[in-house]
Amino acid sequence: FCRLRVSICVALLVAVGVLCAPTPPSFPPQYLVSGVFSIPYFNITEPLRVVYDATNKRERIDYYNGMDTFIYTPATNYEVVPRVHTRICMENPGSPDSLIPMIPDLSQPGWNYNGEATVNGKSCYHYQQSVKNENRTSVYDFYYTVAGSVPVQLIMSGYDFVFGSHPDLYVLEYNIYVPNYQGDHDFVPPTVCKTATKGTGVSAARNSALLRSLMPYDRDVDSLFA
């Protein structure tokens, strides 16, 4: 009888938890986010600004306040990076199908509501997903504010994205979020790109690979280092 009562109580608690789960927000296909991407185990911290425009299949990623700039458009991809004492621009054919979302799609299978939490002093909803790859498991945690559905933090806790040889932790702290952002000027190539040289695309792939690892989607890692 006691076991039956315990089972009923547990079932009721689970049911209440499911009923209390908020409806996941639908983040727009166009937005601007700015924040800090870090790999704590290696003391790596990268300020970044991302303009994501899935509507027009384009994206711009700036690291270190514009020191490195990557512009992806359907026609052409641009890499603007420092070389010794100057900046150079390399261009490659466009890759409109390789955009990197900076906010996870919580409507995708696998995301589960995991209650509320306080993150960076903000009251947040917490969603989590676990992905198993052979004998390795990576856990993704996403937090957004209860009021306004503003992204606050995205964490991948698992193994390094290339070899899976050691535990790793990737963190994206959102400082600025502008939904429905439309910045055509962000996709105008810098002046240095008037004399752009043909690039290999390898550096852009490598720079984007770590950001891709924040999302629990399949990715062909080997091709990034071919």
Residue frames as a rotation matrix with the C-alpha (Angstrom) as fourth column:
PHE 1
0.566 0.825 0.000 0.00
0.825 -0.566 0.000 0.00
0.000 0.000 -1.000 0.00
CYS 2
0.445 -0.488 -0.751 2.82
0.155 -0.784 0.601 2.38
-0.882 -0.384 -0.273 0.92
ARG 3
-0.622 -0.718 0.311 4.59
0.394 0.056 0.917 1.66
-0.676 0.693 0.248 -2.38
LEU 4
-0.103 0.695 0.712 1.35
0.986 -0.021 0.164 2.38
0.129 0.719 -0.683 -4.24
ARG 5
0.784 0.410 -0.466 1.01
0.517 -0.847 0.125 5.73
-0.343 -0.339 -0.876 -2.48
VAL 6
-0.030 -0.890 -0.456 4.61
0.081 -0.456 0.886 6.63
-0.996 -0.011 0.086 -3.31
SER 7
-0.654 -0.198 0.730 4.09
0.685 0.254 0.682 5.68
-0.321 0.947 -0.030 -6.97
ILE 8
0.353 0.869 0.347 0.94
0.928 -0.373 -0.009 7.81
0.122 0.325 -0.938 -7.15
CYS 9
0.673 -0.149 -0.725 2.74
0.255 -0.873 0.416 10.78
-0.694 -0.465 -0.549 -5.58
VAL 10
-0.439 -0.898 -0.012 5.63
0.213 -0.117 0.970 10.49
-0.873 0.423 0.243 -8.01
ALA 11
-0.426 0.356 0.832 3.22
0.904 0.179 0.387 10.25
-0.011 0.917 -0.398 -10.95
LEU 12
0.672 0.728 -0.136 1.38
0.735 -0.678 -0.002 13.35
-0.094 -0.099 -0.991 -9.74
LEU 13
0.323 -0.642 -0.696 4.61
0.094 -0.710 0.698 15.30
-0.942 -0.291 -0.168 -9.37
VAL 14
-0.689 -0.560 0.460 5.68
0.462 0.150 0.874 14.35
-0.558 0.815 0.155 -12.89
ALA 15
-0.032 0.780 0.624 2.28
0.989 -0.064 0.131 15.32
0.142 0.622 -0.770 -14.26
VAL 16
0.765 0.290 -0.575 2.39
0.454 -0.876 0.163 18.68
-0.456 -0.386 -0.802 -12.48
GLY 17
-0.157 -0.920 -0.359 5.90
0.123 -0.379 0.917 19.30
-0.980 0.100 0.173 -13.83
VAL 18
-0.648 -0.034 0.761 4.74
0.741 0.206 0.639 18.59
-0.179 0.978 -0.108 -17.37
LEU 19
0.393 0.892 0.225 1.71
0.912 -0.410 0.032 20.86
0.121 0.192 -0.974 -16.99
CYS 20
0.706 -0.147 -0.693 3.90
0.259 -0.857 0.445 23.67
-0.660 -0.494 -0.567 -15.62
ALA 21
-0.324 -0.870 0.372 6.41
0.721 0.029 0.693 23.49
-0.613 0.492 0.618 -18.47
PRO 22
0.030 0.327 -0.944 6.26
-0.272 -0.907 -0.323 26.74
-0.962 0.266 0.061 -20.46
THR 23
0.854 0.228 0.467 5.61
0.400 0.287 -0.870 26.79
-0.333 0.930 0.154 -24.17
PRO 24
-0.144 -0.990 0.012 9.05
0.766 -0.104 0.635 27.15
-0.627 0.100 0.773 -25.78
PRO 25
0.304 0.222 -0.927 9.47
-0.238 -0.924 -0.299 30.51
-0.923 0.311 -0.228 -27.52
SER 26
0.566 -0.135 0.813 9.81
0.792 0.362 -0.491 30.66
-0.228 0.922 0.312 -31.27
PHE 27
-0.022 -0.672 -0.740 12.87
0.219 -0.725 0.653 32.76
-0.976 -0.148 0.163 -31.89
PRO 28
0.772 0.426 -0.472 12.77
-0.295 -0.419 -0.859 34.77
-0.564 0.802 -0.198 -35.13
PRO 29
0.690 -0.502 0.521 14.85
0.707 0.620 -0.340 33.87
-0.152 0.603 0.783 -38.22
GLN 30
0.158 -0.641 0.751 16.62
0.387 -0.660 -0.644 37.24
0.908 0.392 0.144 -38.04
TYR 31
0.969 0.134 -0.208 18.42
0.242 -0.348 0.906 38.51
0.049 -0.928 -0.369 -34.97
LEU 32
0.172 -0.936 0.307 21.59
-0.290 -0.346 -0.892 40.07
0.941 0.064 -0.331 -33.59
VAL 33
0.953 0.012 -0.304 23.39
0.282 0.337 0.898 38.63
0.113 -0.941 0.317 -30.60
SER 34
0.193 -0.919 0.343 26.51
-0.373 -0.392 -0.841 39.87
0.907 0.035 -0.419 -28.89
GLY 35
0.939 0.136 0.315 28.34
-0.342 0.296 0.892 38.22
0.028 -0.946 0.324 -26.05
VAL 36
-0.046 -0.984 0.171 31.29
-0.996 0.058 0.068 36.11
-0.077 -0.167 -0.983 -25.02
PHE 37
0.835 0.161 -0.525 32.19
-0.265 0.955 -0.129 32.61
0.481 0.247 0.841 -26.15
SER 38
0.099 -0.833 0.544 34.54
-0.993 -0.119 -0.001 30.80
0.065 -0.540 -0.839 -23.79
ILE 39
0.511 -0.112 -0.852 36.30
0.015 0.992 -0.122 27.48
0.860 0.050 0.509 -23.24
PRO 40
0.790 -0.122 0.601 37.04
-0.591 -0.414 0.692 27.58
0.164 -0.902 -0.399 -19.49
TYR 41
0.863 -0.459 0.211 39.30
0.306 0.807 0.505 24.51
-0.402 -0.371 0.837 -19.43
PHE 42
0.118 -0.842 0.526 41.74
0.989 0.052 -0.140 26.27
0.090 0.537 0.839 -21.78
ASN 43
-0.082 -0.113 -0.990 41.22
0.539 -0.841 0.051 29.81
-0.838 -0.530 0.130 -20.50
ILE 44
-0.843 -0.113 0.527 39.94
0.531 -0.331 0.780 30.93
0.086 0.937 0.339 -23.92
THR 45
-0.023 0.832 -0.555 37.58
0.548 -0.454 -0.703 33.90
-0.836 -0.320 -0.445 -24.06
GLU 46
-0.826 -0.225 0.516 36.32
0.563 -0.303 0.769 35.36
-0.017 0.926 0.377 -27.33
PRO 47
-0.316 0.737 -0.598 34.04
-0.113 -0.655 -0.747 38.40
-0.942 -0.168 0.290 -27.53
LEU 48
-0.875 0.028 0.484 31.76
0.471 0.288 0.834 38.01
-0.116 0.957 -0.265 -30.53
ARG 49
-0.305 0.803 -0.513 28.92
-0.489 -0.594 -0.639 39.69
-0.817 0.055 0.573 -32.38
VAL 50
-0.854 0.063 0.516 26.69
0.393 0.728 0.562 37.72
-0.340 0.683 -0.647 -34.72
VAL 51
-0.308 0.797 -0.520 24.08
-0.805 -0.509 -0.304 38.91
-0.507 0.325 0.798 -37.21
TYR 52
-0.817 0.104 0.568 21.98
0.228 0.962 0.152 35.90
-0.530 0.254 -0.809 -38.16
ASP 53
-0.226 0.716 -0.660 19.63
-0.800 -0.523 -0.293 36.21
-0.555 0.462 0.691 -41.14
ALA 54
-0.627 0.039 0.778 18.12
0.208 0.971 0.119 32.87
-0.751 0.236 -0.617 -42.13
THR 55
0.473 0.871 -0.132 15.49
0.139 -0.222 -0.965 34.65
-0.870 0.439 -0.226 -44.22
ASN 56
0.811 -0.242 -0.533 18.14
-0.581 -0.448 -0.680 35.81
-0.074 0.860 -0.504 -46.70
LYS 57
0.899 -0.437 -0.027 20.54
0.435 0.899 -0.055 32.92
0.048 0.038 0.998 -45.99
ARG 58
0.185 -0.863 0.470 23.36
0.126 -0.454 -0.882 35.10
0.975 0.222 0.025 -44.72
GLU 59
0.877 0.011 -0.481 25.33
0.479 0.075 0.875 35.64
0.046 -0.997 0.060 -41.54
ARG 60
0.289 -0.823 0.489 28.10
-0.194 -0.551 -0.812 37.80
0.938 0.140 -0.319 -40.17
ILE 61
0.828 -0.129 -0.546 30.37
0.548 0.394 0.738 36.82
0.120 -0.910 0.397 -37.29
ASP 62
0.372 -0.716 0.591 32.83
-0.317 -0.696 -0.644 39.27
0.872 0.052 -0.486 -35.70
TYR 63
0.575 -0.301 -0.761 35.39
0.759 0.544 0.358 38.13
0.306 -0.783 0.541 -33.16
TYR 64
-0.187 -0.743 -0.643 37.36
0.918 -0.365 0.155 40.36
-0.349 -0.562 0.750 -30.81
ASN 65
0.246 0.405 -0.881 35.40
0.221 -0.908 -0.355 43.52
-0.944 -0.107 -0.313 -31.68
GLY 66
0.929 0.256 -0.269 35.90
-0.198 -0.271 -0.942 43.10
-0.314 0.928 -0.201 -35.41
MET 67
-0.045 -0.998 -0.048 39.50
-0.705 -0.003 0.709 41.93
-0.707 0.066 -0.704 -35.47
ASP 68
-0.962 -0.116 0.247 38.33
0.073 0.762 0.644 38.81
-0.263 0.637 -0.724 -37.34
THR 69
-0.170 0.933 -0.317 35.25
-0.695 -0.342 -0.633 39.12
-0.699 0.112 0.706 -39.54
PHE 70
-0.928 -0.009 0.373 33.46
0.218 0.797 0.562 36.37
-0.303 0.603 -0.738 -41.45
ILE 71
-0.265 0.843 -0.468 30.60
-0.735 -0.491 -0.467 37.24
-0.624 0.220 0.750 -43.80
TYR 72
-0.818 0.081 0.569 28.54
0.306 0.899 0.312 34.43
-0.486 0.430 -0.761 -45.31
THR 73
-0.135 0.791 -0.597 26.17
-0.718 -0.493 -0.491 35.15
-0.682 0.363 0.634 -48.20
PRO 74
0.658 0.449 0.605 24.57
0.035 0.784 -0.620 32.96
-0.752 0.429 0.500 -50.89
ALA 75
0.960 -0.269 -0.072 26.96
-0.116 -0.150 -0.982 34.35
0.253 0.951 -0.175 -53.52
THR 76
0.120 -0.992 0.027 30.26
0.010 -0.026 -1.000 34.89
0.993 0.120 0.007 -51.69
ASN 77
0.843 -0.009 -0.538 31.89
0.534 0.134 0.835 34.28
0.065 -0.991 0.118 -48.32
TYR 78
0.410 -0.713 0.569 34.43
-0.190 -0.677 -0.711 36.79
0.892 0.184 -0.413 -47.02
GLU 79
0.604 -0.358 -0.712 37.15
0.794 0.340 0.503 36.31
0.062 -0.870 0.489 -44.43
VAL 80
0.496 -0.459 0.737 38.75
-0.145 -0.881 -0.451 39.50
0.856 0.117 -0.503 -43.13
VAL 81
0.858 -0.284 -0.427 41.64
0.513 0.451 0.730 38.73
-0.015 -0.846 0.533 -40.79
PRO 82
0.747 -0.645 -0.160 44.87
-0.573 -0.747 0.336 40.37
-0.337 -0.160 -0.928 -39.61
ARG 83
0.753 -0.647 0.120 48.18
0.640 0.677 -0.363 39.47
0.153 0.350 0.924 -41.20
VAL 84
-0.375 -0.922 -0.100 51.26
0.882 -0.321 -0.346 40.99
0.287 -0.218 0.933 -39.58
HIS 85
-0.764 0.008 -0.645 50.47
0.339 -0.846 -0.411 44.75
-0.549 -0.533 0.644 -39.52
THR 86
-0.744 0.535 -0.400 47.55
-0.667 -0.576 0.472 44.86
0.023 0.618 0.786 -41.92
ARG 87
-0.076 0.786 0.613 44.19
-0.286 0.572 -0.769 43.25
-0.955 -0.234 0.181 -42.62
ILE 88
-0.923 -0.192 -0.334 43.59
-0.376 0.253 0.892 41.03
-0.086 0.948 -0.305 -45.62
CYS 89
0.090 0.990 0.109 40.41
-0.762 0.138 -0.632 39.78
-0.641 -0.026 0.767 -47.25
MET 90
-0.957 -0.287 0.032 39.87
-0.210 0.768 0.605 36.37
-0.198 0.573 -0.795 -48.78
GLU 91
-0.076 0.982 -0.172 36.78
-0.933 -0.131 -0.336 35.28
-0.352 0.135 0.926 -50.65
ASN 92
-0.945 -0.106 0.309 35.22
-0.032 0.972 0.233 31.93
-0.325 0.210 -0.922 -51.43
PRO 93
-0.616 0.782 -0.093 32.02
-0.039 0.088 0.995 30.72
0.787 0.617 -0.023 -53.10
GLY 94
-0.301 0.596 0.745 28.94
-0.908 -0.419 -0.032 31.23
0.293 -0.685 0.667 -50.97
SER 95
-0.817 0.081 -0.571 27.53
0.189 0.973 -0.132 28.51
0.545 -0.216 -0.810 -48.72
PRO 96
-0.388 0.730 0.562 23.96
-0.697 -0.632 0.339 29.48
0.603 -0.260 0.754 -47.85
ASP 97
0.550 0.648 -0.527 23.23
-0.191 0.712 0.676 26.10
0.813 -0.271 0.515 -46.26
SER 98
-0.024 -0.662 -0.749 25.97
0.720 0.508 -0.473 26.36
0.694 -0.551 0.465 -43.63
LEU 99
0.045 0.107 0.993 24.67
-0.418 -0.901 0.116 29.14
0.907 -0.420 0.004 -41.41
ILE 100
-0.658 -0.338 -0.672 25.37
0.467 0.516 -0.718 28.78
0.590 -0.787 -0.182 -37.68
PRO 101
0.424 0.843 0.332 22.35
0.141 -0.423 0.895 29.50
0.894 -0.333 -0.299 -35.48
MET 102
-0.660 -0.680 0.320 23.30
-0.155 -0.294 -0.943 31.18
0.735 -0.672 0.088 -32.23
ILE 103
-0.403 0.626 0.668 20.02
-0.879 -0.061 -0.472 30.33
-0.255 -0.778 0.575 -30.52
PRO 104
-0.982 -0.009 0.188 18.81
0.027 0.982 0.186 26.72
-0.186 0.188 -0.964 -30.37
ASP 105
-0.385 0.895 -0.225 15.47
-0.658 -0.095 0.747 25.70
0.647 0.436 0.625 -31.84
LEU 106
-0.758 0.057 0.650 13.64
-0.582 0.392 -0.713 24.32
-0.295 -0.918 -0.264 -28.81
SER 107
0.375 0.923 -0.086 10.96
-0.847 0.304 -0.437 22.80
-0.377 0.237 0.896 -31.02
GLN 108
-0.055 -0.493 -0.868 13.50
-0.732 0.611 -0.301 20.25
0.679 0.619 -0.395 -32.26
PRO 109
0.810 0.364 -0.459 13.24
-0.033 0.810 0.585 16.75
0.585 -0.459 0.668 -30.73
GLY 110
0.057 -0.819 -0.570 15.39
0.690 0.445 -0.571 16.14
0.722 -0.361 0.591 -27.68
TRP 111
-0.712 -0.286 0.641 14.98
-0.168 -0.818 -0.551 19.42
0.682 -0.500 0.534 -25.81
ASN 112
0.039 0.703 -0.710 13.34
0.744 0.454 0.491 18.98
0.667 -0.548 -0.505 -22.41
TYR 113
0.387 0.188 0.903 12.15
-0.353 -0.874 0.333 21.53
0.852 -0.448 -0.272 -19.90
ASN 114
-0.117 -0.564 -0.817 14.30
0.622 0.599 -0.503 21.35
0.774 -0.568 0.281 -16.78
GLY 115
0.341 0.378 -0.861 12.69
0.934 -0.243 0.263 23.87
-0.110 -0.893 -0.436 -14.46
GLU 116
0.873 -0.022 0.486 13.64
0.065 -0.985 -0.161 27.43
0.483 0.172 -0.859 -13.53
ALA 117
0.227 -0.864 -0.449 17.04
0.973 0.183 0.141 28.76
-0.040 -0.468 0.883 -12.52
THR 118
0.912 -0.061 -0.406 18.77
-0.009 -0.992 0.127 32.03
-0.411 -0.112 -0.905 -11.74
VAL 119
0.256 -0.828 0.498 21.56
0.955 0.296 0.002 32.74
-0.149 0.475 0.867 -14.22
ASN 120
-0.648 -0.608 0.459 23.63
0.649 -0.756 -0.086 35.93
0.399 0.242 0.884 -14.14
GLY 121
-0.906 0.284 -0.313 21.09
0.073 -0.623 -0.778 37.36
-0.416 -0.728 0.544 -11.73
LYS 122
-0.525 0.737 -0.426 18.15
-0.840 -0.368 0.398 36.70
0.137 0.567 0.812 -14.07
SER 123
-0.144 0.591 0.794 15.17
-0.401 0.698 -0.593 34.42
-0.905 -0.404 0.137 -13.56
CYS 124
-0.492 -0.211 -0.845 15.31
-0.870 0.104 0.481 31.91
-0.014 0.972 -0.235 -16.39
TYR 125
0.796 0.564 0.222 13.65
-0.505 0.820 -0.271 28.89
-0.335 0.103 0.937 -17.89
HIS 126
-0.301 -0.941 0.155 16.05
-0.769 0.336 0.545 26.01
-0.565 0.044 -0.824 -18.39
TYR 127
0.855 0.470 -0.219 15.95
-0.505 0.660 -0.557 23.56
-0.117 0.587 0.801 -21.31
GLN 128
-0.116 -0.918 0.378 18.31
-0.727 0.338 0.598 20.65
-0.677 -0.206 -0.707 -21.65
GLN 129
0.849 0.297 -0.437 19.25
-0.517 0.638 -0.571 18.03
0.110 0.710 0.695 -24.22
SER 130
0.096 -0.811 0.577 21.59
-0.486 0.467 0.738 15.04
-0.869 -0.352 -0.349 -23.99
VAL 131
0.727 0.044 -0.685 23.23
-0.671 0.260 -0.695 13.61
0.147 0.965 0.218 -27.09
LYS 132
0.410 -0.570 0.712 25.04
-0.235 0.688 0.687 10.29
-0.881 -0.449 0.148 -27.02
ASN 133
0.610 -0.347 -0.713 27.72
-0.751 0.034 -0.659 9.56
0.253 0.937 -0.240 -29.58
GLU 134
0.002 -0.502 -0.865 28.96
-0.025 0.864 -0.502 6.00
1.000 0.023 -0.011 -29.16
ASN 135
0.142 0.039 -0.989 30.14
0.897 0.418 0.145 5.92
0.419 -0.908 0.024 -25.53
ARG 136
-0.892 -0.430 -0.139 30.33
0.451 -0.826 -0.337 9.72
0.030 -0.364 0.931 -25.15
THR 137
0.197 0.980 -0.020 27.50
0.973 -0.193 0.130 11.93
0.123 -0.044 -0.991 -23.95
SER 138
-0.881 -0.373 0.291 27.27
0.356 -0.928 -0.111 15.68
0.312 0.006 0.950 -24.42
VAL 139
-0.029 0.864 -0.503 24.78
0.969 -0.100 -0.227 17.76
-0.246 -0.494 -0.834 -22.45
TYR 140
-0.675 -0.090 0.732 23.41
0.428 -0.856 0.289 21.04
0.601 0.509 0.616 -23.78
ASP 141
-0.148 0.590 -0.794 21.86
0.918 -0.216 -0.332 23.59
-0.367 -0.778 -0.510 -21.43
PHE 142
-0.600 0.046 0.799 20.01
0.464 -0.793 0.394 26.67
0.652 0.607 0.454 -22.65
TYR 143
-0.319 0.452 -0.833 18.64
0.835 -0.281 -0.473 29.44
-0.448 -0.847 -0.288 -20.44
TYR 144
-0.607 0.186 0.773 16.34
0.384 -0.783 0.490 32.28
0.696 0.594 0.404 -21.42
THR 145
-0.971 0.136 0.197 14.53
-0.239 -0.591 -0.771 34.84
0.012 -0.795 0.606 -19.28
VAL 146
-0.517 0.855 -0.034 11.10
0.765 0.443 -0.468 34.14
-0.385 -0.268 -0.883 -17.87
ALA 147
0.434 0.632 -0.642 10.15
0.277 -0.772 -0.572 37.72
-0.857 0.070 -0.510 -18.76
GLY 148
0.464 -0.151 -0.873 10.60
-0.665 -0.710 -0.231 38.47
-0.585 0.688 -0.430 -22.43
SER 149
0.843 -0.137 0.520 12.24
0.325 0.901 -0.288 35.21
-0.429 0.412 0.804 -23.59
VAL 150
0.705 -0.690 -0.167 15.70
-0.682 -0.592 -0.430 36.77
0.197 0.417 -0.887 -23.92
PRO 151
0.656 -0.524 -0.543 18.63
0.346 0.848 -0.401 34.32
0.671 0.076 0.738 -24.34
VAL 152
0.847 -0.360 0.392 20.98
-0.530 -0.499 0.686 34.37
-0.051 -0.788 -0.613 -21.37
GLN 153
-0.167 -0.935 0.312 23.33
-0.860 0.293 0.417 31.40
-0.482 -0.199 -0.854 -21.59
LEU 154
0.851 0.289 -0.438 24.09
-0.476 0.776 -0.414 28.32
0.220 0.561 0.798 -23.72
ILE 155
0.001 -0.850 0.527 26.42
-0.904 0.224 0.363 25.58
-0.427 -0.477 -0.769 -22.48
MET 156
0.672 0.069 -0.737 27.79
-0.406 0.867 -0.289 22.41
0.619 0.494 0.611 -24.02
SER 157
0.099 -0.612 0.785 29.30
-0.937 0.209 0.281 20.03
-0.336 -0.763 -0.552 -21.49
GLY 158
0.967 0.233 0.104 30.85
-0.177 0.907 -0.382 16.98
-0.184 0.351 0.918 -23.08
TYR 159
0.262 -0.902 0.342 33.96
0.584 0.431 0.688 16.13
-0.768 0.019 0.640 -25.04
ASP 160
-0.364 -0.469 -0.805 36.15
-0.289 -0.764 0.577 18.10
-0.885 0.442 0.143 -27.43
PHE 161
0.493 0.828 -0.268 34.45
-0.467 -0.008 -0.884 18.40
-0.734 0.561 0.382 -30.78
VAL 162
0.165 -0.484 -0.859 37.30
-0.969 0.081 -0.232 17.02
0.182 0.871 -0.455 -32.95
PHE 163
-0.531 -0.557 -0.638 38.67
-0.464 0.822 -0.331 13.89
0.709 0.121 -0.695 -31.33
GLY 164
0.616 0.787 0.021 36.38
-0.403 0.293 0.867 13.31
0.677 -0.543 0.498 -28.33
SER 165
0.008 -0.775 -0.632 39.56
0.305 0.604 -0.737 12.66
0.952 -0.186 0.242 -26.39
HIS 166
-0.829 -0.320 -0.459 38.96
0.527 -0.173 -0.832 14.74
0.187 -0.932 0.312 -23.28
PRO 167
0.138 0.916 -0.378 36.13
0.958 -0.221 -0.185 16.44
-0.253 -0.336 -0.907 -21.40
ASP 168
-0.842 -0.368 0.395 35.36
0.477 -0.849 0.227 19.94
0.252 0.379 0.890 -22.59
LEU 169
0.015 0.820 -0.572 33.06
0.819 -0.338 -0.463 22.81
-0.573 -0.462 -0.677 -21.78
TYR 170
-0.765 -0.157 0.624 31.87
0.540 -0.685 0.489 25.51
0.351 0.711 0.609 -24.21
VAL 171
-0.134 0.687 -0.714 29.92
0.810 -0.339 -0.478 28.51
-0.571 -0.642 -0.511 -22.92
LEU 172
-0.565 0.062 0.823 28.12
0.550 -0.715 0.432 31.30
0.614 0.697 0.370 -24.73
GLU 173
-0.375 0.408 -0.833 27.05
0.711 -0.450 -0.541 34.24
-0.595 -0.794 -0.121 -22.58
TYR 174
-0.038 0.452 0.891 24.52
0.857 -0.443 0.262 36.48
0.513 0.774 -0.371 -24.32
ASN 175
-0.676 -0.209 -0.707 24.92
0.584 -0.737 -0.340 40.18
-0.450 -0.643 0.620 -23.48
ILE 176
-0.526 0.503 -0.686 22.80
-0.608 -0.786 -0.110 41.71
-0.595 0.359 0.719 -26.25
TYR 177
-0.650 0.415 0.637 19.84
0.636 0.755 0.157 40.25
-0.415 0.507 -0.755 -28.11
VAL 178
-0.517 0.488 -0.703 17.97
-0.573 -0.808 -0.139 42.14
-0.636 0.331 0.697 -30.82
PRO 179
-0.281 0.475 0.834 15.13
0.516 0.807 -0.286 40.10
-0.809 0.350 -0.472 -32.37
ASN 180
0.619 0.596 0.512 14.01
0.711 -0.149 -0.687 40.74
-0.333 0.789 -0.516 -35.95
TYR 181
0.151 -0.674 -0.723 17.22
-0.080 -0.737 0.671 42.62
-0.985 -0.043 -0.166 -36.63
GLN 182
0.703 0.047 0.710 17.69
0.688 0.206 -0.696 43.65
-0.178 0.977 0.113 -40.25
GLY 183
0.455 -0.645 -0.615 21.10
-0.183 -0.743 0.644 45.16
-0.871 -0.180 -0.456 -40.93
ASP 184
0.942 -0.075 0.326 21.84
0.333 0.292 -0.896 45.17
-0.028 0.953 0.301 -44.63
HIS 185
0.679 -0.720 0.142 24.90
-0.636 -0.674 -0.375 47.33
0.366 0.164 -0.916 -43.95
ASP 186
0.364 -0.544 0.756 26.44
-0.625 0.460 0.631 44.46
-0.691 -0.702 -0.173 -41.99
PHE 187
0.452 -0.117 0.884 26.74
0.436 0.894 -0.104 42.46
-0.778 0.433 0.455 -45.20
VAL 188
0.956 -0.284 -0.069 28.53
-0.224 -0.563 -0.795 45.10
0.187 0.776 -0.602 -47.25
PRO 189
0.554 -0.807 -0.203 32.10
0.802 0.583 -0.129 43.77
0.222 -0.091 0.971 -47.67
PRO 190
0.523 -0.459 -0.718 34.79
0.288 -0.698 0.656 45.97
-0.802 -0.550 -0.233 -46.07
THR 191
0.768 -0.233 -0.596 36.86
-0.581 -0.646 -0.495 48.17
-0.270 0.727 -0.632 -48.39
VAL 192
-0.245 -0.949 0.200 39.81
-0.756 0.316 0.574 45.82
-0.607 -0.011 -0.794 -48.13
CYS 193
-0.049 0.297 0.954 37.73
0.235 0.931 -0.278 43.19
-0.971 0.211 -0.116 -49.94
LYS 194
0.792 0.250 -0.558 37.97
-0.424 -0.432 -0.796 45.19
-0.440 0.866 -0.236 -53.17
THR 195
0.077 -0.830 -0.553 41.34
-0.905 0.174 -0.387 43.51
0.418 0.530 -0.738 -53.58
ALA 196
0.485 0.203 0.851 40.31
-0.691 0.685 0.230 40.18
-0.536 -0.700 0.473 -52.09
THR 197
-0.561 -0.662 -0.497 42.33
-0.817 0.542 0.200 37.08
0.137 0.518 -0.844 -52.85
LYS 198
0.318 0.665 -0.676 40.95
-0.496 0.724 0.479 33.60
0.808 0.183 0.560 -53.32
GLY 199
-0.208 -0.339 0.917 40.83
-0.975 0.144 -0.168 31.76
-0.075 -0.930 -0.361 -50.02
THR 200
-0.838 -0.136 -0.529 40.67
-0.214 0.973 0.090 28.10
0.502 0.188 -0.844 -49.12
GLY 201
0.182 0.970 0.164 37.76
-0.525 -0.045 0.850 28.47
0.831 -0.241 0.501 -46.69
VAL 202
-0.047 -0.261 -0.964 39.62
0.520 0.818 -0.247 26.38
0.853 -0.513 0.097 -44.12
SER 203
-0.933 -0.358 -0.045 40.09
0.226 -0.483 -0.846 29.17
0.281 -0.799 0.531 -41.58
ALA 204
-0.443 0.851 0.282 36.41
-0.806 -0.515 0.291 30.12
0.393 -0.099 0.914 -41.78
ALA 205
0.321 0.559 -0.765 35.43
-0.197 0.829 0.523 26.48
0.926 -0.017 0.376 -41.24
ARG 206
-0.361 -0.546 -0.756 37.74
0.638 0.447 -0.627 26.13
0.680 -0.709 0.187 -38.29
ASN 207
-0.957 0.005 0.289 36.54
-0.177 -0.802 -0.570 29.36
0.229 -0.597 0.769 -36.71
SER 208
-0.158 0.984 0.079 32.92
-0.875 -0.176 0.450 28.31
0.457 0.002 0.889 -37.06
ALA 209
-0.210 0.059 -0.976 33.47
0.004 0.998 0.059 24.73
0.978 0.008 -0.210 -35.89
LEU 210
-0.915 -0.167 -0.368 33.60
0.355 0.106 -0.929 25.60
0.194 -0.980 -0.038 -32.20
LEU 211
-0.686 0.728 0.013 30.44
-0.689 -0.644 -0.333 27.67
-0.234 -0.237 0.943 -32.47
ARG 212
-0.087 0.648 -0.757 28.73
-0.676 0.519 0.522 24.78
0.731 0.557 0.393 -34.25
SER 213
-0.634 -0.239 -0.735 29.64
0.238 0.844 -0.480 22.55
0.735 -0.480 -0.479 -31.33
LEU 214
-0.918 0.339 0.205 27.25
-0.349 -0.447 -0.824 24.58
-0.187 -0.828 0.529 -29.16
MET 215
-0.005 0.968 -0.249 24.32
-0.996 -0.028 -0.089 23.13
-0.093 0.248 0.964 -31.07
PRO 216
-0.321 -0.104 0.941 23.25
-0.355 0.935 -0.018 19.47
-0.878 -0.340 -0.337 -30.73
TYR 217
0.780 0.548 -0.302 23.04
-0.469 0.192 -0.862 18.88
-0.415 0.814 0.407 -34.47
ASP 218
0.582 -0.573 0.577 25.01
0.635 0.763 0.118 16.53
-0.508 0.298 0.808 -36.69
ARG 219
0.755 -0.420 -0.504 28.12
-0.578 -0.788 -0.210 18.03
-0.309 0.450 -0.838 -38.21
ASP 220
0.855 -0.519 0.024 30.86
0.437 0.694 -0.571 16.66
0.280 0.499 0.820 -40.42
VAL 221
0.794 -0.572 -0.205 33.90
-0.163 -0.526 0.835 17.56
-0.585 -0.630 -0.511 -38.32
ASP 222
0.109 -0.820 0.562 36.40
0.634 0.492 0.596 15.77
-0.765 0.291 0.574 -40.55
SER 223
0.356 0.077 0.931 35.54
0.906 -0.271 -0.324 18.00
0.228 0.959 -0.166 -43.50
LEU 224
0.999 0.046 -0.011 36.47
0.047 -0.957 0.288 21.11
0.003 -0.288 -0.958 -41.48
PHE 225
0.420 -0.907 0.035 40.09
-0.492 -0.195 0.849 20.05
-0.763 -0.374 -0.528 -41.31
ALA 226
0.702 -0.144 0.698 40.52
0.556 0.722 -0.411 18.45
-0.445 0.676 0.587 -44.72
